Amino acid sequence: MPHDFDAAIRLSPLGGHRFGGATHPAYANMVGPYGGVTAAALLNAALQHPERLGDPISLTVNFAAPLADGGFEIEARPARTNRSTQHWLLQLTQAGGIAATGTAVFAQRRETWSAPEAVMPADVPAAATLARAPVEGRPGWTQRYDMRFAPGETPVFDGRERPHSLSRLWVRDEPPRPLDFASLASLCDCFFPRIFIRRSAPALIGTVTLTSFFHADAALLAAQGDRHLLGSARALNFRHGYFDQSAEVWSDAGQLLASTHQLVYYRE
């Protein structure tokens, strides 16, 4: 049987640049499907397009309307192909209306001088030493990820405001699944909304736009396999009904695989 994630992003060619897909109950959220799996489905349309060149280096998804349970269509159209980069326009429609738009950039990577500046958090115990976070009473998509938070950082909704929204956790697909670009795109949205963490309480929220930058190539993702990744997420500002959310995703060997940024609407 296919992994639930693969079933959730499965697409069928409809001719031209169009693909058909459907939501999957395993990735249900409070309203509609989990945004990360929607982002992964959009990316998957470009990944399986016969005109694809190279591997993704960036993905932006704008969530225009809630996605209902059921079928949808994705159009993935290469807007321009250069010598080493390819630019994509993405659009997801359902029942005749636009639910999400996006862009992606693919590239053929080459060996160059390289040097990291970001530093992987060093004070988070190994995943094997931490307990999996409870999922009872939480949306279905959380059961599809094995999350193991740093000590003292497991979300607790006790209504007491914290001084910051930083949290670190080990995470992988559940059941385990080898990492690839589609699953990495989905994992980039696995961090609980920062307002939940800062205020220690749920709130009415919705991601407006999500951008992920992929720093890894296919070989680095293959080397990671199905082991836990380390994520670190934080916000910079909460103001007038919107907050930002930035995160990093690291391999267990200390390689920065992706960085991600989103803007989220909230209402009290």
C-alpha positions as a LaTeX table, in Angstrom:
\begin{tabular}{lrrr}
\hline
Residue & $x$ (\AA) & $y$ (\AA) & $z$ (\AA) \\
\hline
Met1 & 0.00 & 0.00 & 0.00 \\
Pro2 & 1.30 & 3.49 & $-0.78$ \\
His3 & 2.22 & 5.82 & 2.05 \\
Asp4 & $-0.63$ & 8.17 & 2.96 \\
Phe5 & 1.53 & 11.11 & 1.91 \\
Asp6 & 2.04 & 9.70 & $-1.58$ \\
Ala7 & $-1.70$ & 9.07 & $-1.84$ \\
Ala8 & $-2.42$ & 12.65 & $-0.72$ \\
Ile9 & $-0.23$ & 14.24 & $-3.43$ \\
Arg10 & $-1.02$ & 11.74 & $-6.19$ \\
Leu11 & $-1.90$ & 13.49 & $-9.47$ \\
Ser12 & $-3.30$ & 12.24 & $-12.75$ \\
Pro13 & $-2.44$ & 13.99 & $-16.04$ \\
Leu14 & $-5.49$ & 15.67 & $-17.59$ \\
Gly15 & $-3.82$ & 16.91 & $-20.75$ \\
Gly16 & $-1.84$ & 20.03 & $-21.46$ \\
His17 & $-0.44$ & 21.43 & $-18.22$ \\
Arg18 & $-3.33$ & 20.20 & $-16.03$ \\
Phe19 & $-3.40$ & 17.51 & $-13.36$ \\
Gly20 & $-6.19$ & 16.09 & $-11.22$ \\
Gly21 & $-5.88$ & 15.29 & $-7.53$ \\
Ala22 & $-7.96$ & 14.92 & $-4.38$ \\
Thr23 & $-7.65$ & 15.70 & $-0.70$ \\
His24 & $-6.84$ & 12.87 & 1.70 \\
Pro25 & $-8.51$ & 12.40 & 5.12 \\
Ala26 & $-5.18$ & 11.53 & 6.77 \\
Tyr27 & $-4.04$ & 15.15 & 6.32 \\
Ala28 & $-7.19$ & 16.87 & 7.52 \\
Asn29 & $-6.76$ & 20.13 & 9.42 \\
Met30 & $-9.19$ & 22.25 & 11.43 \\
Val31 & $-10.61$ & 23.63 & 8.16 \\
Gly32 & $-9.81$ & 21.70 & 4.99 \\
Pro33 & $-6.50$ & 19.90 & 4.45 \\
Tyr34 & $-3.14$ & 20.66 & 6.07 \\
Gly35 & $-1.46$ & 23.45 & 4.10 \\
Gly36 & 1.84 & 21.62 & 3.78 \\
Val37 & 0.32 & 18.77 & 1.81 \\
Thr38 & $-1.41$ & 21.27 & $-0.50$ \\
Ala39 & 1.96 & 22.93 & $-1.11$ \\
Ala40 & 3.48 & 19.51 & $-1.79$ \\
Ala41 & 0.75 & 18.67 & $-4.32$ \\
Leu42 & 1.40 & 21.92 & $-6.18$ \\
Leu43 & 5.12 & 21.19 & $-6.26$ \\
Asn44 & 4.44 & 17.62 & $-7.36$ \\
Ala45 & 2.66 & 18.90 & $-10.46$ \\
Ala46 & 5.89 & 20.58 & $-11.59$ \\
Leu47 & 8.01 & 17.64 & $-10.42$ \\
Gln48 & 6.15 & 15.18 & $-12.67$ \\
His49 & 5.67 & 17.57 & $-15.61$ \\
Pro50 & 7.41 & 16.26 & $-18.75$ \\
Glu51 & 9.05 & 19.68 & $-19.34$ \\
Arg52 & 10.66 & 19.81 & $-15.90$ \\
Leu53 & 14.30 & 20.88 & $-15.76$ \\
Gly54 & 16.42 & 20.17 & $-12.66$ \\
Asp55 & 15.25 & 20.19 & $-9.05$ \\
Pro56 & 13.28 & 22.77 & $-7.05$ \\
Ile57 & 15.15 & 25.54 & $-5.25$ \\
Ser58 & 12.13 & 27.60 & $-4.17$ \\
Leu59 & 8.37 & 27.30 & $-3.80$ \\
Thr60 & 5.81 & 29.98 & $-2.95$ \\
Val61 & 2.16 & 29.11 & $-2.31$ \\
Asn62 & $-0.57$ & 31.71 & $-1.77$ \\
Phe63 & $-3.67$ & 30.27 & $-0.09$ \\
Ala64 & $-6.56$ & 32.17 & $-1.69$ \\
Ala65 & $-9.50$ & 30.23 & $-0.26$ \\
Pro66 & $-10.19$ & 27.21 & 1.96 \\
Leu67 & $-9.87$ & 23.91 & 0.13 \\
Ala68 & $-12.87$ & 21.61 & 0.58 \\
Asp69 & $-12.63$ & 17.85 & 0.87 \\
Gly70 & $-12.71$ & 16.25 & $-2.56$ \\
Gly71 & $-11.21$ & 16.65 & $-6.00$ \\
Phe72 & $-9.21$ & 19.55 & $-7.39$ \\
Glu73 & $-7.18$ & 20.48 & $-10.47$ \\
Ile74 & $-3.67$ & 21.89 & $-10.67$ \\
Glu75 & $-2.20$ & 23.73 & $-13.62$ \\
Ala76 & 1.60 & 23.77 & $-13.67$ \\
Arg77 & 2.98 & 25.84 & $-16.52$ \\
Pro78 & 6.67 & 26.56 & $-17.20$ \\
Ala79 & 6.77 & 30.33 & $-17.67$ \\
Arg80 & 10.40 & 30.55 & $-18.75$ \\
Thr81 & 13.32 & 28.15 & $-19.09$ \\
Asn82 & 16.86 & 29.53 & $-19.02$ \\
Arg83 & 20.18 & 27.75 & $-19.26$ \\
Ser84 & 20.18 & 26.66 & $-15.63$ \\
Thr85 & 16.84 & 27.79 & $-14.13$ \\
Gln86 & 13.20 & 27.17 & $-14.89$ \\
His87 & 10.32 & 29.31 & $-13.61$ \\
Trp88 & 6.87 & 27.83 & $-12.99$ \\
Leu89 & 3.38 & 29.24 & $-12.54$ \\
Leu90 & 1.08 & 27.08 & $-10.39$ \\
Gln91 & $-2.67$ & 27.28 & $-9.83$ \\
Leu92 & $-5.03$ & 25.03 & $-7.90$ \\
Thr93 & $-8.75$ & 25.24 & $-8.67$ \\
Gln94 & $-11.76$ & 23.54 & $-7.13$ \\
Ala95 & $-15.40$ & 23.76 & $-8.21$ \\
Gly96 & $-14.46$ & 26.41 & $-10.76$ \\
Gly97 & $-12.78$ & 28.75 & $-8.25$ \\
Ile98 & $-9.13$ & 29.45 & $-7.47$ \\
Ala99 & $-8.09$ & 28.02 & $-4.09$ \\
Ala100 & $-4.31$ & 28.54 & $-4.32$ \\
Thr101 & $-1.73$ & 30.10 & $-6.61$ \\
Gly102 & 2.01 & 29.75 & $-6.57$ \\
Thr103 & 5.36 & 29.93 & $-8.23$ \\
Ala104 & 8.33 & 27.61 & $-8.19$ \\
Val105 & 11.89 & 27.86 & $-9.43$ \\
Phe106 & 13.82 & 24.78 & $-10.51$ \\
Ala107 & 17.55 & 24.69 & $-11.26$ \\
Gln108 & 20.35 & 22.47 & $-12.39$ \\
Arg109 & 22.83 & 22.74 & $-9.55$ \\
Arg110 & 26.57 & 22.70 & $-10.12$ \\
Glu111 & 29.60 & 22.39 & $-7.88$ \\
Thr112 & 30.76 & 25.77 & $-6.57$ \\
Trp113 & 32.40 & 27.33 & $-3.54$ \\
Ser114 & 30.04 & 26.76 & $-0.64$ \\
Ala115 & 30.00 & 27.95 & 2.99 \\
Pro116 & 27.22 & 27.76 & 5.60 \\
Glu117 & 26.48 & 30.65 & 7.95 \\
Ala118 & 23.42 & 29.39 & 9.82 \\
Val119 & 24.23 & 27.12 & 12.75 \\
Met120 & 22.18 & 24.08 & 13.72 \\
Pro121 & 20.82 & 24.27 & 17.30 \\
Ala122 & 23.29 & 22.35 & 19.45 \\
Asp123 & 21.38 & 22.03 & 22.71 \\
Val124 & 18.52 & 19.77 & 21.55 \\
Pro125 & 18.89 & 16.16 & 22.75 \\
Ala126 & 18.91 & 13.38 & 20.16 \\
Ala127 & 15.51 & 12.34 & 18.82 \\
Ala128 & 15.83 & 8.83 & 20.24 \\
Thr129 & 16.04 & 10.26 & 23.77 \\
Leu130 & 12.81 & 12.29 & 23.50 \\
Ala131 & 9.21 & 11.14 & 23.65 \\
Arg132 & 6.85 & 11.68 & 20.76 \\
Ala133 & 4.47 & 14.60 & 21.34 \\
Pro134 & 0.87 & 13.57 & 22.06 \\
Val135 & $-1.62$ & 13.86 & 19.20 \\
Glu136 & $-4.91$ & 13.14 & 20.97 \\
Gly137 & $-7.48$ & 15.82 & 20.29 \\
Arg138 & $-5.38$ & 17.45 & 17.57 \\
Pro139 & $-6.08$ & 17.62 & 13.81 \\
Gly140 & $-5.52$ & 14.45 & 11.82 \\
Trp141 & $-2.44$ & 15.72 & 9.99 \\
Thr142 & $-0.46$ & 15.84 & 13.26 \\
Gln143 & $-0.75$ & 12.06 & 13.45 \\
Arg144 & 1.17 & 11.83 & 10.16 \\
Tyr145 & 4.29 & 13.33 & 11.78 \\
Asp146 & 6.44 & 12.02 & 14.61 \\
Met147 & 7.27 & 15.24 & 16.52 \\
Arg148 & 9.69 & 15.24 & 19.44 \\
Phe149 & 10.10 & 18.65 & 21.06 \\
Ala150 & 13.13 & 19.93 & 22.92 \\
Pro151 & 12.71 & 19.68 & 26.71 \\
Gly152 & 10.24 & 22.26 & 27.99 \\
Glu153 & 9.07 & 23.23 & 24.49 \\
Thr154 & 6.17 & 20.83 & 23.89 \\
Pro155 & 3.12 & 23.06 & 23.25 \\
Val156 & 0.93 & 23.41 & 26.32 \\
Phe157 & $-2.31$ & 25.34 & 25.93 \\
Asp158 & $-2.63$ & 26.72 & 29.45 \\
Gly159 & $-3.37$ & 30.31 & 28.40 \\
Arg160 & $-0.21$ & 31.75 & 29.94 \\
Glu161 & 1.61 & 34.01 & 27.49 \\
Arg162 & 5.26 & 33.17 & 26.84 \\
Pro163 & 7.99 & 35.79 & 26.23 \\
His164 & 8.84 & 34.34 & 22.80 \\
Ser165 & 7.58 & 31.87 & 20.19 \\
Leu166 & 10.76 & 29.86 & 19.55 \\
Ser167 & 10.45 & 26.10 & 19.50 \\
Arg168 & 12.75 & 23.29 & 18.34 \\
Leu169 & 11.73 & 19.75 & 17.51 \\
Trp170 & 12.77 & 16.59 & 15.74 \\
Val171 & 10.23 & 15.55 & 13.11 \\
Arg172 & 9.73 & 12.90 & 10.42 \\
Asp173 & 6.87 & 11.40 & 8.44 \\
Glu174 & 4.78 & 8.85 & 10.33 \\
Pro175 & 5.05 & 6.08 & 9.36 \\
Pro176 & 8.64 & 6.76 & 8.28 \\
Arg177 & 9.13 & 7.65 & 4.62 \\
Pro178 & 12.35 & 8.47 & 2.70 \\
Leu179 & 12.77 & 12.22 & 2.34 \\
Asp180 & 12.30 & 13.85 & $-1.07$ \\
Phe181 & 11.44 & 17.34 & $-2.31$ \\
Ala182 & 7.69 & 16.88 & $-2.01$ \\
Ser183 & 7.84 & 15.65 & 1.59 \\
Leu184 & 10.36 & 18.37 & 2.48 \\
Ala185 & 7.95 & 20.99 & 1.09 \\
Ser186 & 5.23 & 19.60 & 3.31 \\
Leu187 & 7.47 & 19.42 & 6.38 \\
Cys188 & 8.24 & 23.11 & 5.96 \\
Asp189 & 4.68 & 23.81 & 7.18 \\
Cys190 & 4.64 & 21.34 & 10.08 \\
Phe191 & 5.39 & 23.95 & 12.75 \\
Phe192 & 2.44 & 24.94 & 14.91 \\
Pro193 & 1.32 & 28.54 & 14.34 \\
Arg194 & 3.57 & 30.79 & 16.38 \\
Ile195 & 0.62 & 32.57 & 17.99 \\
Phe196 & $-0.36$ & 29.21 & 19.53 \\
Ile197 & 3.11 & 28.99 & 21.07 \\
Arg198 & 3.42 & 32.62 & 22.18 \\
Arg199 & $-0.02$ & 32.80 & 23.80 \\
Ser200 & $-0.25$ & 29.11 & 24.82 \\
Ala201 & $-3.74$ & 28.95 & 23.37 \\
Pro202 & $-5.37$ & 28.13 & 20.03 \\
Ala203 & $-6.63$ & 30.95 & 17.83 \\
Leu204 & $-8.45$ & 31.36 & 14.55 \\
Ile205 & $-5.65$ & 31.50 & 11.96 \\
Gly206 & $-4.99$ & 30.92 & 8.28 \\
Thr207 & $-1.75$ & 30.93 & 6.30 \\
Val208 & $-1.85$ & 33.59 & 3.60 \\
Thr209 & 1.43 & 32.87 & 1.84 \\
Leu210 & 4.21 & 30.31 & 2.37 \\
Thr211 & 7.67 & 30.38 & 0.77 \\
Ser212 & 10.27 & 27.63 & 1.14 \\
Phe213 & 13.85 & 27.66 & $-0.09$ \\
Phe214 & 15.46 & 24.29 & $-0.72$ \\
His215 & 19.19 & 24.32 & 0.09 \\
Ala216 & 19.65 & 20.58 & $-0.45$ \\
Asp217 & 20.04 & 18.64 & $-3.67$ \\
Ala218 & 18.47 & 15.27 & $-4.36$ \\
Ala219 & 21.59 & 13.39 & $-3.20$ \\
Leu220 & 21.54 & 15.08 & 0.19 \\
Leu221 & 17.86 & 14.26 & 0.65 \\
Ala222 & 18.48 & 10.64 & $-0.31$ \\
Ala223 & 21.32 & 10.43 & 2.24 \\
Gln224 & 18.91 & 11.59 & 4.97 \\
Gly225 & 16.57 & 8.68 & 4.28 \\
Asp226 & 13.66 & 8.42 & 6.74 \\
Arg227 & 15.48 & 9.66 & 9.86 \\
His228 & 14.28 & 12.59 & 11.97 \\
Leu229 & 14.97 & 16.15 & 10.88 \\
Leu230 & 15.57 & 19.01 & 13.30 \\
Gly231 & 13.29 & 22.02 & 12.94 \\
Ser232 & 13.51 & 25.43 & 14.56 \\
Ala233 & 10.68 & 27.97 & 14.24 \\
Arg234 & 10.01 & 31.48 & 15.51 \\
Ala235 & 8.07 & 34.67 & 14.74 \\
Leu236 & 9.39 & 38.21 & 14.45 \\
Asn237 & 6.20 & 40.22 & 14.92 \\
Phe238 & 2.48 & 39.94 & 15.68 \\
Arg239 & 0.56 & 43.03 & 14.56 \\
His240 & $-2.88$ & 44.08 & 13.32 \\
Gly241 & $-4.11$ & 40.59 & 12.58 \\
Tyr242 & $-1.03$ & 39.12 & 10.90 \\
Phe243 & 2.19 & 37.50 & 12.04 \\
Asp244 & 5.22 & 36.09 & 10.28 \\
Gln245 & 6.70 & 32.66 & 10.89 \\
Ser246 & 10.25 & 31.63 & 9.96 \\
Ala247 & 11.77 & 28.19 & 10.29 \\
Glu248 & 14.81 & 26.11 & 9.44 \\
Val249 & 14.92 & 22.40 & 8.67 \\
Trp250 & 18.18 & 20.54 & 9.32 \\
Ser251 & 19.41 & 17.03 & 8.59 \\
Asp252 & 20.52 & 14.96 & 11.55 \\
Ala253 & 24.08 & 15.41 & 10.24 \\
Gly254 & 23.86 & 19.21 & 10.57 \\
Gln255 & 23.12 & 20.18 & 6.97 \\
Leu256 & 20.59 & 22.98 & 6.40 \\
Leu257 & 18.04 & 21.40 & 4.06 \\
Ala258 & 15.44 & 24.18 & 3.82 \\
Ser259 & 14.43 & 27.54 & 5.22 \\
Thr260 & 10.82 & 28.65 & 5.16 \\
His261 & 8.82 & 31.81 & 5.77 \\
Gln262 & 5.10 & 32.45 & 5.91 \\
Leu263 & 2.61 & 35.18 & 6.73 \\
Val264 & $-0.39$ & 34.14 & 8.79 \\
Tyr265 & $-3.74$ & 35.84 & 9.42 \\
Tyr266 & $-5.17$ & 35.64 & 12.93 \\
Arg267 & $-8.33$ & 36.80 & 14.67 \\
Glu268 & $-9.09$ & 37.00 & 18.36 \\
\hline
\end{tabular}
